[in-house]
Structure formats: C-alpha cells, structure tokens
Amino acid sequence: MRYSCGHKEQLINAAFDTRWLIISSMGYTIKDVFQVSDACISLHFASTGELFTTAHMCSRII
C-alpha cells in the first residue's frame, strides 16, 4: 500500500476480528491495533462502506 502525504487511499487486504472492536472501543488507534510504525496513519470508513487510511504527515510504501 502506498501512502501519500495528506491523501486518502483505500485500504486493501485488511482483516478485522473481535479484537478490533474491543480495542477500538477502548480508545486505541490504528497504530496500536496494527502496529503501524508511523503515528500519522489513521483509519476511517467512507459513506460507501469502503475502508480508507489517511497519511497525515508522511509518505510510506508498505
């Protein structure tokens, strides 16, 4: 996955289970859940139901 500064891209091949629901309800972030090394990565759902990540301050290729 390629992240570009300030841009949103669809997150592909992500797997979620009950741990995600529990951890997210406890206030943890995408960084905590998926052990992402860059704190700038965030997660959101689009109105279409697609899952996106946003890179706020960095560029990264995963």
N, C-alpha and C positions, 0 to 999 in steps of 0.2 A: 504494500500500500504506500502510495506517495502522499505526503502531507505538504501543503504549501502554506506559507505564512498568511494567516487571515482568511483562508479559503476553506470551504466545507467540501468534503468528498464522501461518497457512500462507503460505508464500512462493509466489507465482503468477508465471508467465511468466519463470522463471529458465532460463538456458541454461548448460550446463556442457560443457566440452570438455577436451582433454588438458592444457591449461594449468592448469585447476583441480586436476587430480590431481597434477601436478608441484609446483605452488605449495603446495598443502595439505600435501604430504609434506615440504616444506622448512620447515614450521612457520609459515607465514604465516596471517593471519586473514581472515575475510570482508571486513574493512575494506580489507586490502591487495589482495585479489583483485578486488573490485567497486568499489573506490574510494569506499566509503561515508564520508561526512564525519563521522559520529558514531561514536566508538570503542565505544559501548555496544552496537552491533548484533552479534549472534553468530548462528551457524547450526548447526542440528542436524537429524538425521533421526529421525522418530518410529518406533516399532516397527511401525507400519502402512505404513512406506515413504514417508510424506509428508515434505516438506521444510518446516521451520519456521525463522523468525527470532525472536530474543528481543531486546527493547529493555530494557536493564537500568536505565538512569538517565535516559531522556529520552522525550519524545513527539515524533513526527515523522510527517508525511504526505508520501509520495513519489508 
